[in-house]
Structure formats: C-alpha cells, structure tokens
Amino acid sequence: MRVHQPFFSVIIASYNRAALLKRALRSLVQQTEEDWEAIIVDDGSTDDTHSQVLPFLHRDKRIKYISKLHSGEVLSKNEGIYASIGKVITFLDSDDEYRPEHLKQRKDILLENPDVKFLYGGLEVIGSPYVPDRFDYSKKIHLKHCVAGGTFFMERNTLLSLNGLNEIPMGADDDLFARAKKAGVEMKETNIATYIYHRETLDSITNNV
C-alpha cells in the first residue's frame, strides 16, 4: 500500500520542556491546514516529556515521536529531517507556537510560487527583540536583521542537498540560510506574522549565551 506523502513535515526538537511542548503541540493540532506530519525529537529529556505527549500521540496519528540520547538541538533537528517524508520541511521550536492559519498561509504562497524552494519570514515576537550576534556574543542585534529558523519552509530535497543544519554553537538557521543563498536556491520572504517566537522563555538558547 502506498504511503501518503504529507505536504508538510513539522520538526519539533525538545529537551526538558514538557509543559511548553504541550503548548506548541496544541497550536499545531489547531491548524486549519490538515495535510501535515509532525516529528517530535526528544533529545534525551529527563522530565516527563514522554508522558505529557502521549495523549497527542494517541489522538493524532500524524504526530510521531523519536527518543534519542542528548546531543543538542541541531543534531536533533537533523534526525527529524532525515526521518521526515513530507514535501516541505518546516520547524516548530518547543517553546514557540503557530497561529491557526500558519501552515495554510504558507501552503498558499508555495502553491502560488512553484519555483520557490525556500520560504521564510513572518514572525511575531513576544519578549525582547534583541538576540546575541552569533559572530560576537558580546553584542546584541535586532531580530529584524536576522532570519528565524522557525519560519523556514524548505523543499525536502533542497534541504537534504544542503545536508541539513550545520552543528555550530548558535545561528545554525542563519548559516543554513546563507548556504542556501550561496547555492542559488530560489527564496521568498513573507511578512505574514503567524509564527509566534517566545523570547521570554528563560532557558531559550539565545537567552543563555
């Protein structure tokens, strides 16, 4: 029997964020667009992440769960990427969330622009809009001068051709964006702010540099 290929694969890497992960998952299952799969990559959590996500796994077969030894966010996202089967890969950080129309809005843009292999942008920031400069941690830069990996939508084959994310301490999304641009990948930016980026989370990577 032929397996259905979903339009989207949503990669969710999480480490010890059981409560916040539930918020992220609720925003996902409330999407008006239904043609997606989600891959939760539990990066060796020591809290009750598995028990907290079990109800979601039981209710929605589109959600898959991978548990692995702790190795960091980048390797966890890459594991999710390689386990995915969707046409387009996107991300949902475990402490962030989607507006209900997020996936539908992006699908419409991609279908209207079939040459685009990399769609990005459309961020609502809650908390400080300033993050450390990945080239100089002593400096802060405004998010309007950055790209946010959570907003990335990439054709799966294109992302695989770039070998996913590079394992660097910070700014793996910015690095991926730069590599895609250098490779001549057709890209498009949107300003429809349907990805909610929670910057008030104390244990976020950019708050702990």
C-alpha positions in Angstrom: 0.0 0.0 0.0 1.3 3.4 -1.0 2.1 5.7 1.9 0.6 9.2 1.7 3.2 11.9 1.4 2.1 14.9 3.5 2.6 18.4 2.2 4.4 19.4 5.4 6.8 17.8 7.8 7.0 19.8 11.0 10.2 19.1 13.0 9.9 19.7 16.8 13.1 19.2 18.8 12.7 19.3 22.6 14.7 18.9 25.7 13.1 19.1 29.2 10.3 21.3 28.1 7.3 19.1 28.7 4.8 21.9 29.6 5.9 24.3 26.8 5.9 21.4 24.3 2.3 20.8 25.0 1.5 24.5 24.1 3.4 24.1 20.8 1.5 20.8 20.0 -1.8 22.4 20.8 -1.1 25.1 18.3 -0.1 22.5 15.7 -3.3 20.3 16.0 -5.4 23.5 15.8 -4.1 24.3 12.3 -6.7 25.0 9.6 -4.3 23.1 7.2 -4.5 19.4 7.9 -2.0 17.9 5.4 1.0 17.5 7.7 3.0 15.2 9.8 4.9 16.1 12.9 8.1 14.5 14.2 8.9 15.2 17.9 12.6 14.5 18.6 13.0 14.1 22.3 16.7 15.0 22.9 17.2 12.8 26.0 14.8 14.7 28.2 14.8 13.8 31.9 11.5 15.4 32.7 8.1 13.8 31.9 8.1 14.8 28.3 7.1 11.4 27.0 4.1 11.0 29.3 3.0 14.6 28.5 3.0 14.0 24.8 1.4 10.5 24.9 -2.2 11.9 24.7 -1.3 13.8 21.5 0.3 10.6 20.0 -2.8 8.6 20.8 -5.3 11.2 19.4 -3.4 12.1 16.3 -1.5 9.6 14.1 0.1 12.4 12.2 2.4 13.0 15.2 5.4 10.8 15.6 7.8 10.6 18.5 11.6 9.8 18.5 13.6 9.5 21.7 17.4 9.8 21.5 20.4 10.4 23.6 21.1 14.0 24.4 23.2 15.6 21.6 21.8 19.1 21.2 19.2 21.0 19.2 20.9 20.9 15.8 21.6 17.1 15.7 18.0 16.5 17.0 16.5 18.6 14.2 18.7 16.8 11.6 17.4 13.5 12.9 13.8 14.7 12.4 14.7 16.0 9.0 16.0 12.6 7.9 13.0 10.8 9.4 10.5 13.0 7.6 8.6 12.2 4.4 6.8 15.5 3.7 7.3 17.5 0.5 8.2 20.6 2.5 10.0 20.7 5.8 9.4 23.3 8.5 10.1 23.7 12.2 8.3 24.4 15.4 10.6 25.1 18.4 9.2 23.5 21.5 8.8 26.9 23.3 7.1 28.6 20.4 3.7 28.2 18.7 1.8 28.7 15.5 -1.2 30.9 14.7 -4.1 28.6 13.5 -3.6 29.8 9.8 0.2 29.4 9.8 0.5 26.3 7.6 -2.4 27.2 5.4 -0.9 30.7 4.6 2.5 29.2 3.8 0.9 26.4 1.6 -1.0 29.0 -0.4 2.2 31.0 -1.0 4.2 27.9 -2.1 1.5 26.8 -4.4 1.2 30.2 -6.0 5.0 30.3 -6.4 6.1 26.8 -7.5 9.7 27.9 -8.2 10.2 28.9 -4.6 12.2 26.2 -2.7 12.8 28.2 0.5 10.1 30.4 2.1 10.9 32.3 5.3 9.8 35.2 7.5 6.6 36.2 9.2 7.5 36.4 12.9 5.6 37.7 15.9 8.0 38.2 18.8 6.9 38.0 22.5 9.6 39.4 24.7 12.9 41.2 23.8 13.5 41.5 20.1 17.3 41.6 20.7 19.4 38.5 20.4 23.2 37.9 20.7 25.2 38.3 17.5 26.4 34.8 16.5 29.7 36.3 15.4 30.2 38.3 18.6 28.2 37.2 21.7 29.0 40.5 23.5 26.8 42.3 21.0 23.0 42.3 20.6 21.2 42.7 17.3 17.5 43.2 16.5 15.6 40.3 15.1 14.6 42.4 12.1 18.2 41.9 11.0 18.1 38.2 11.4 16.3 35.2 9.9 14.4 32.9 12.3 14.7 29.2 11.6 11.2 28.5 12.9 9.8 30.4 9.9 11.7 28.3 7.4 9.8 26.2 4.8 12.1 24.3 2.6 11.5 21.7 -0.1 12.8 18.5 1.4 15.1 17.5 -1.5 16.6 21.0 -1.4 17.3 20.8 2.4 18.8 17.3 2.0 21.1 18.6 -0.8 22.4 21.1 1.7 23.0 18.3 4.3 20.6 19.9 6.8 21.8 22.1 9.6 25.5 22.5 10.5 26.4 21.8 14.1 27.6 25.2 15.4 27.0 26.7 18.8 24.5 29.3 17.7 23.0 30.6 14.5 22.6 27.2 12.6 19.5 28.7 11.0 21.3 31.8 9.8 24.1 29.5 8.5 21.6 27.4 6.6 20.0 30.5 5.1 23.4 31.7 3.9 24.4 28.4 2.4 21.0 28.1 0.6 21.5 31.7 -0.8 25.0 30.9 -2.0 23.8 27.7 -3.7 21.3 29.7 -5.7 18.2 28.3 -4.1 15.0 30.2 -5.1 13.9 32.0 -2.0 11.0 34.2 -1.0 10.2 36.2 2.2 6.8 36.7 3.7 5.7 39.3 6.3 2.6 37.4 7.4 3.4 37.1 11.1 1.9 33.7 12.1 4.9 32.2 13.8 5.0 33.2 17.5 8.5 33.4 18.8 8.6 33.3 22.6 11.7 35.3 23.7 10.5 35.4 27.3 11.4 31.8 27.9 14.3 31.8 30.4 16.0 28.7 29.1 15.9 29.6 25.4 19.3 29.2 23.7 19.5 32.9 22.8 18.8 33.9 26.5 21.6 31.7 27.8 24.6 32.7 25.6 
